[in-house]
Amino acid sequence: MLDFIAAHGEPGVMPKKTALEAAGRGDLANAISRAGGHYAAAQRLGLRPADSRRAHDHWADFANLERELRAFVEEPSRPQRMPTLAELIAAGRFDLHYAVQRNGGVRAVAERLGWRTASAQRSPDLEPGSGSRRCAGVKPQAT
């Protein structure tokens, strides 16, 4: 479990069963069940349960998802478009994976944000002539 967290998760936080299964690690999800469940396994490993970081309805507010996705795509190594679910998992962002799914999936969220998807060829990665790392069609957040 600790190796999985080091490679794909957030240090000190026990990944949720759905995140483990989405990453193809049903074996770890089953081990958690055999160990008494998410909270018991987290306690044994000295980890904080994943859902203790945010309020239960955190992702019900689309503004939270938008803020987190903007921060994600503005990282220098990220493609300047809506990330795929696989990219979110590979980056260890199981929270965003869940939130995107909860809000209708990649296409629905991308449409709502006005962002292109990996399969779309409609717009360039960078805003024309700006040299900016912002997503095409996405206004920068006010600071």
Residue pairs with C-beta under 8 A, 6 or more apart in sequence:
1 14
1 28
1 31
1 32
1 41
1 45
2 45
4 15
4 20
4 23
4 25
4 28
5 11
5 13
5 14
5 15
5 47
7 92
8 15
8 23
8 89
8 90
8 92
8 94
9 15
9 19
9 92
9 94
10 92
12 47
12 48
13 47
13 48
13 49
13 50
13 53
14 38
14 41
14 42
14 45
14 47
14 48
14 49
14 50
15 50
15 94
16 38
16 50
16 51
16 94
16 98
17 29
17 32
17 33
17 38
18 94
18 98
19 50
19 89
19 94
19 97
19 98
20 26
20 28
20 29
20 32
21 29
22 85
22 89
22 94
22 97
23 89
23 94
31 41
32 38
32 41
35 41
35 44
38 49
38 50
39 49
42 48
42 49
50 94
50 95
53 95
54 95
58 64
59 65
59 95
59 98
59 99
59 102
59 103
60 102
62 103
62 112
64 99
65 96
65 99
65 100
65 103
65 109
66 113
67 141
68 95
68 96
68 99
69 82
69 83
69 96
69 100
69 109
69 113
70 135
70 138
70 141
72 78
72 83
72 88
72 91
72 93
72 96
73 79
73 80
73 81
73 82
73 83
73 135
74 133
74 134
76 133
79 87
79 118
79 125
80 125
80 126
80 133
80 134
80 135
80 136
81 110
81 115
81 116
81 117
81 118
81 120
81 125
81 135
81 136
82 106
82 109
82 110
82 113
82 115
82 116
82 117
82 118
82 135
83 91
83 96
83 106
83 118
84 106
84 117
84 118
85 97
85 100
85 101
85 106
88 94
88 96
88 97
88 100
89 97
100 106
100 109
103 109
103 112
104 112
106 117
107 117
110 116
110 117
110 120
113 135
113 138
114 137
114 138
115 135
115 136
115 137
115 138
116 122
116 123
116 136
116 137
123 136
123 137
124 136
125 136
126 132
126 133
126 134
126 136
127 134
127 136
134 140
